[in-house]
Amino acid sequence: MRIIGGNYRGKKLFTPENNDVRPTADRAREAVFNILASKLENRWPEYNLVDVFSGTGAFALEALSRGVNSVCLIDKNTKLSAKNVNLFPQEKERIRLITADALRLPAAHRRYNLAFMDAPYQKGLSSLALNELCDKGWLDKKALCIVEVEKTETLNVPESFEILDERVYGLAKFFFLQLKNI
């Protein structure tokens, strides 16, 4: 597993030693970032990304490599993502790591205009986590959220979001959602 593009292109990341963490495949991550580049209204430095169910932290670190302003990684177990974050010591001011249950988040320390979540497949956690992000003030108005699920999994999209796009790459399906301006 490695960083695909940006300033740290080619940088190798630590990978899971067991099946508890299932990172987004490099190829799928690259495709998602290509789609994002075409959908984003502003340049990368104008975005702050929260990565929920961060696992290895690869998605957030990829975003950091491409120039987002800051990233926040959230997971119940941050051991592996912390190892990968430590590979970027010069970026420590732009990275925040939070050990927390995505369904019981603390109040937000800031609002994010970009979110990624890759919950364990087939457990119905994504919808609940999206609602939690909204309820606890983590998302900026009109935030763009990318949700990865298993390709046969149904995502119950909360009413506060609209689906902009949906793509399948290998075993994964990606929903591109935008927070409605309510």
Secondary structure, DSSP 8 states (H G I E B T S, - for coil): -B--SSTTTT-B----SSTT-----HHHHHHHHHHHHHH-SS-GGG-EEEEET-TT-HHHHHHHHHT-SEEEEEES--HHHHHHHTT-GGGGGGEEEEE--TTS----SS-EEEEEE---TTS-HHHHHHHHHHHTT-EEEEEEEEEEEETT------TTEEEEEEEEETTEEEEEEEE---
